Amino acid sequence: MKNLLRLAIFFAVASLALGCRVETSLVRAVKADDLETVKSILSRGSLNVDEAVGQEGMTALMYAANWSSPAIMEELIRYGADVNKRSMVSRTSMHYAAIIGKTDNLDVLIRHGAFIDGPSAKEYTPLMSAAESGRYESVQFLLFKGANINARNGSDDTALIIATRNRNTPVVRLLVDTGANTNLKNERGETAAEIARKNGDDEVIRLLNHDVEQNK
């Protein structure tokens, strides 16, 4: 118990030192998916709707992307929440919604001007984050909305390479079926098929090799 208390105090102090409050009443209402309380807090005015809180320096909209309903997202945006603002780890609300698989929230963000291919600190696009997390529904939705299927991060990884490395076979199949380039190599000179071979992932190897043969 003492160790847990020390850990909680450490994170609280660290957040304050970085200029981020531990939590606000708005964020608590957002995490509870309490629309009426969110409306009440926002209607009072004199509130920085984009205030960064917590260990990652997330805004209320980022928490909503991860925790809440589209109605709360809409309300926050109506009061000026920035759909493209970045957290301290350079994620946007798009990344948080993609990682958790909330396609309704992704739709709200895109309709209000969120960058569909905006990179994070690791230069991951939301599609890459969804592929890494194995969020099939997010990957499918982002591709339907026009995400760049062959975008590369700072290591020249694509969403297909990332999904393969993380053994997310349904996502690999979806990316291949949607036209991902299976011949692209990352900065280590690896294709997705070579990564699958290193993983001993026979199903993905067959899937990728079949695509290569078809495109010869």
N, C-alpha and C positions, 0 to 999 in steps of 0.2 A: 504493500500500500504506500509506504514512504517513497519507494522508487517511482511509482506511478505519479505521485504528487510532485516529486522533483522534476519528472519529465514534463508534466503539464506546465509547471512554472517556467521551465527552460524554454518551451515553445512560446509561451506567452511573452516572455521577456524578449526572445528573438524576434517575434513579430512586431513588438513595439519598437525595438531598435531599428528595424527596417522600415518604420513608418506605417506599419499596418496594424490596425486594431484587431483584437482577437475575434470579435464578432459584433454585429450590430443587431438592433431589433428588426431591421428590415431583412437582414440575412436569415435570422431565426424564423421569421414568418415565411420567407421564400423556401427554406428547407422543410418547413412543415406543410408546404403547398397550401398555405392559408391565404387565399385571394383577398378576402374581405379585410384582413389585417394589413396586407400589402397595400391595398387601396387606401386604407385609413392613414398609414404612415406616409405614403407618397403625397396625399392631399394636404398634409400639413405644411408642405413647402420647406424652404431653407434646409434642404437635404442634398448632399452630394451623392447622386444615384450611382456614380461610378467610383465611389470610395473603395479602395482595395483593403481587404481584410484577410486574416488567416495566414498560414505558412506560405502559400503560393501567391499571396497578394491578389486574390480573386475578387471580382465585383459581384454585386447581387445578380446581375444578368448571367454571369458564369455559373454561379450556384444554381440559378433557375434552369439553365441549360442542362444541368446535371441532375437536378432534384425535382423540378416542378412541371406544371402543366403549361401548355401553350398560352393559356389565358394570362398567367402571371408574366410570361415573357412579353406578351403584347403590352401589358400594363407598364412594365418597366421601360420598354422602348418608347411608349407614349410620353413618358416623363423624361425622356432624353438619354436613356442608357445607350452607350456607344457599342454597336454590334461588332466593331472591329478592334476594340480595346484589348490589350494584351495583359496577361498576368505577369508576375515576376519571373515565371519560367517561360514566358513568351507564348503561352497558349491563348487562343481566343475562345469565345463562347462556342464557336463551331467545333473546335477540338473537343471541348468538354461534352457537348451533345453527341458527337460522333463516337467517342470512346464508350459512352454508356448505352448507345443504341437508341436515342430518342429522336426518331426521324421527324415527328411532328414539330419538335423544337428546332431541328435543322431547317425545316421548311419555313418557320417563322423568321429565322435569322436571314435566310437567303432572300426572302421576300422583302426584307427591310435593308438589303444592301450589303450583307456580310460577304466577305471575300471567300469564295468556295475553295480556292487553292492557296489561301494565305498560310505561310509556313510558321512553325513554332521555333523555339530556340534551337532544336535539333534539325531545323529545316524540314520538319514533317508537315505535310499538308493534312487537313482533316481526313482525307481518304487514307493516307498512310497510317494515321493514328487508329482509324477504324479497322484497317487490315491487321495491324499489330495486335489489336485487342480481340480479333476474331468476330467483330460485329458485322455479321453478314448483312443485316438489314440496313445498317448505315452505309456500307460499301455500295450496296445495290441502289440506295436512294441517291447517294452522291454521284454515282455514275449516271443515273437517269437525269440528274440536274446539270450534267456537263462537266464534272470534275475531270481534270487531266489524268488519264489512266496511266500514262507513262512519265509523269513528273518524277524528278529525282531530288533526293535530299543532299546534304553536304557530303555524304559518303557515296553518292551516285546510286543509292538504293532506290528501287521503285516500290510501289505498293505490292507488286507481285513478289519481288525478292523478300520483302519484309514478311508477307504472309507465309511464304515458303519457309523462311527461317524459323518462324514461330509455329510451324506445323498446323496452320489453319486451313485445312484441306478444302472445306466448302468455299472459303473465300478465294483460294487459289483457282478453283474450278470456275467460279463466277468471273474472276478477272480474265482468265484465259478465254472463256466463252464470250466475253464482252470485247475482246480484241487486244488485250495487253500484249506488248511485244516481249516474247519469251527469249529473245536473243540478246537483250540488253545486259551489259555487264556493269558491276559496281566498281569502285576504285580498287578493289582487291582482285579484279579480273574475273569475278564469279558471275555466272548466270544463275537464274533460279534453279535450273536443272542440276547444276553442279552443287548447289547448296543442298538440294534434296538428296543427292547421292551421299553427301557427307553426313546427312541426318539419318541415312538408311530408310528414307521414306518412300517405299516402293510405289504406293498409290500415286503420290505426287510426281514421281519420276515418270510413270506411265502416262500420266495426264500431260505433262510438259513435253515429253518426247513425241507423243501423238500430235501435238500442236506443231512442233518443229517439222515433223515429216509432212504434215498437210501443207505447210507453207514453203516447202522447198520448190 
